[in-house]
Amino acid sequence: MKVWALHLALIIALAVALAVLPPYPATTLARILVLAVFAMGYNLAFGYTGLLSLGHALFLAAGVFAAGLSAQFWGLSAGPALLLGVAAGGLVAAAVGLLALRTAGVSFMIVTLMFAQAGYLTVLYFGTITGGDEGFNLPAASRTVFGFDLSTDTPRFVAALVLFAVGLLASLALVRSSFGRSMVAMRENEERSRMLGINPFAVKLAALVLSGLYAGAAGAAYALLFGYAGANFATIQYSILPMLYVLLGGAGTTIGPFLGALLMFGLIEVTSRMARLWPVLEGMDYFLIGAALVVLVLFAPRGILGTLRERGLKWLP
Amino acid sequence: MAFGPFFLLALMEGLVTAAVLALAASGLSLVFGVMRVVNVAHGAFFMLGAVLAWAVASAMPGQPAIAFLGALVIAPLLVAALAALADGLILKRLNYDPEATIVATIGLLYMIQQAVLALYGPNANPVTAPFELRLQLPWFGYSGYKLFVIVAAALVLLALWVFMTRTKVGLIMRATQVDRTTARSFGINVDRVYMGTFALGAALAALAGVLIVPIQQAHYLMGGDPLLLSFIVVIIGGLGSLRGTVVAALIIGLSDGVISMFFSPTLAKIIATLLVALVLVFRPQGLFGAKA
């Protein structure tokens, strides 16, 4: 009960925040929510199942381009385009998983990195269709769902919140199910769970596909809500960001990915404001991202919520 | 130009790529072999070498040869010192856990890149080659400096091989590679070996960066491609095997030179990355690795 109440309270608080904040911060919050969905998916693979992937940008980009290209060339509206994006994320994750899950640990990281890099180069190679580095803007006509225009503020915020709420509650239900416990068993001791009759490959593949579905949904939503698709979504940077959010918020916690995304956005926002006073700090966001990674992995490998859970809040999911 | 000379030119360009790549990749391979650490910041060390070479060269205007010699010594030493510092401050505290060190070196990569952007700026800057020499072949003229790069890289690799197989320090490093615990119980200071290995690996990358900078300008993002190619080389050559690394660098460098001349370089890179991923999946010991 306490757990569900906490999650519902978070969703309500976010709804209130979106309603009362001025348009610019509210749009940033909507961005954070969409990226948090991506990070939640990453968390399913990394935080719960122990699959440290460096290739999630590929799944995100699959969503971005499935939605973006279908809107651009077939004139699909936002609903079907989103579904197509989700499916694309899951399919690509399944294809990568079938091959990459034959490896583990460091090899898995490098294989996923290589696949993502090949995906990024493919996007560039077909630059005439995908727009390459410059990307393309989605046609306004396709950015509507049930007659609401997603390029205007209120429908955009509602859509981001709904997506986030569905993702959050689904991941909560998932990790509390018996399948969720099998995922954690993979992370903790794969051999022992194999002995107990769980098929590790099947569980890991399913977790990776679920993770891909989240990434695809986030990618499609990002393209549809903010109206832009481009090769930058396929760069390694978008594989690192969800890892950073998850590490910061707490790997293997349901709210951690959102918390990490929120704090990291806040941190970058604060530095860019300080940069207006001290120009030396101009564009230091990547430096911060790097420093945050090093500090986290050194001093708080469990992240904020993971540490809280260790220090008493044992019920935290 | 007829096909024959054109092909020769492609081969020679490929050989230059292979030489620089072999240097950079041998550093990555050494670090992975001895420490079991995948150093994602390796490309950043390469870039630092190139940028420092530019810094040394612009501090000594008018004397390209002396400046270049200075850069050849100073840049790798500085980068090695930085790497030793990173090892002591970060990697050692992580107990060299493979996954945590990858995350940490990604962080290091971002920090180095951004620091260079802040101090050096977003522009690409050239460095004058230490000597102007043009070899006139029957079909085309060829830069003598590029041939020097090939010879220099070969000499450094030879020295590295002698160092690893014929000296006491090399023996200690190989002993640590085989079994860290036993090495420690024989009184080897494993921490110092690791720090030295990480510094040496970084210095090799920096050296490659210095050698390439008269051909290719110094830029704060120039570390990306060498990093990817070094990964490819190290994986194809068998993780941690120096000989395999050099052979793989030759194959990758030459085929990159030839393929890029006839096909789109992007397509060549797509095929190469996919092949490497598949090699890791189906032949994790590498194409030349002895056994699993």
Chai-1 contact restraints between the chains, C-beta under 6 A:
chainA,res_idxA,chainB,res_idxB,connection_type,confidence,min_distance_angstrom,max_distance_angstrom,comment,restraint_id
A,L52,B,E99,contact,1.0,0.0,6.0,A-B,restraint_1
A,L99,B,V281,contact,1.0,0.0,6.0,A-B,restraint_2
A,R102,B,V281,contact,1.0,0.0,6.0,A-B,restraint_3
A,T103,B,V281,contact,1.0,0.0,6.0,A-B,restraint_4
A,V106,B,V38,contact,1.0,0.0,6.0,A-B,restraint_5
A,V106,B,P98,contact,1.0,0.0,6.0,A-B,restraint_6
A,S107,B,L280,contact,1.0,0.0,6.0,A-B,restraint_7
A,S107,B,P284,contact,1.0,0.0,6.0,A-B,restraint_8
A,V111,B,A277,contact,1.0,0.0,6.0,A-B,restraint_9
A,V111,B,L280,contact,1.0,0.0,6.0,A-B,restraint_10
A,M114,B,T273,contact,1.0,0.0,6.0,A-B,restraint_11
A,M114,B,V276,contact,1.0,0.0,6.0,A-B,restraint_12
A,M114,B,A277,contact,1.0,0.0,6.0,A-B,restraint_13
A,F115,B,A277,contact,1.0,0.0,6.0,A-B,restraint_14
A,Q117,B,T273,contact,1.0,0.0,6.0,A-B,restraint_15
A,A118,B,I270,contact,1.0,0.0,6.0,A-B,restraint_16
A,A118,B,T273,contact,1.0,0.0,6.0,A-B,restraint_17
A,A118,B,L274,contact,1.0,0.0,6.0,A-B,restraint_18
A,L121,B,T266,contact,1.0,0.0,6.0,A-B,restraint_19
A,L121,B,K269,contact,1.0,0.0,6.0,A-B,restraint_20
A,L121,B,I270,contact,1.0,0.0,6.0,A-B,restraint_21
A,T122,B,I270,contact,1.0,0.0,6.0,A-B,restraint_22
A,L124,B,T266,contact,1.0,0.0,6.0,A-B,restraint_23
A,Y125,B,T266,contact,1.0,0.0,6.0,A-B,restraint_24
A,Y286,B,Y110,contact,1.0,0.0,6.0,A-B,restraint_25
A,Y286,B,Q114,contact,1.0,0.0,6.0,A-B,restraint_26
A,F287,B,M111,contact,1.0,0.0,6.0,A-B,restraint_27
A,F287,B,Q114,contact,1.0,0.0,6.0,A-B,restraint_28
A,I289,B,Y110,contact,1.0,0.0,6.0,A-B,restraint_29
A,G290,B,G107,contact,1.0,0.0,6.0,A-B,restraint_30
A,G290,B,Y110,contact,1.0,0.0,6.0,A-B,restraint_31
A,G290,B,M111,contact,1.0,0.0,6.0,A-B,restraint_32
A,A291,B,M111,contact,1.0,0.0,6.0,A-B,restraint_33
A,L293,B,V103,contact,1.0,0.0,6.0,A-B,restraint_34
A,L293,B,I106,contact,1.0,0.0,6.0,A-B,restraint_35
A,L293,B,G107,contact,1.0,0.0,6.0,A-B,restraint_36
A,V294,B,I90,contact,1.0,0.0,6.0,A-B,restraint_37
A,V294,B,A104,contact,1.0,0.0,6.0,A-B,restraint_38
A,V294,B,G107,contact,1.0,0.0,6.0,A-B,restraint_39
A,V297,B,A100,contact,1.0,0.0,6.0,A-B,restraint_40
A,V297,B,V103,contact,1.0,0.0,6.0,A-B,restraint_41
A,V297,B,A104,contact,1.0,0.0,6.0,A-B,restraint_42
A,L298,B,R93,contact,1.0,0.0,6.0,A-B,restraint_43
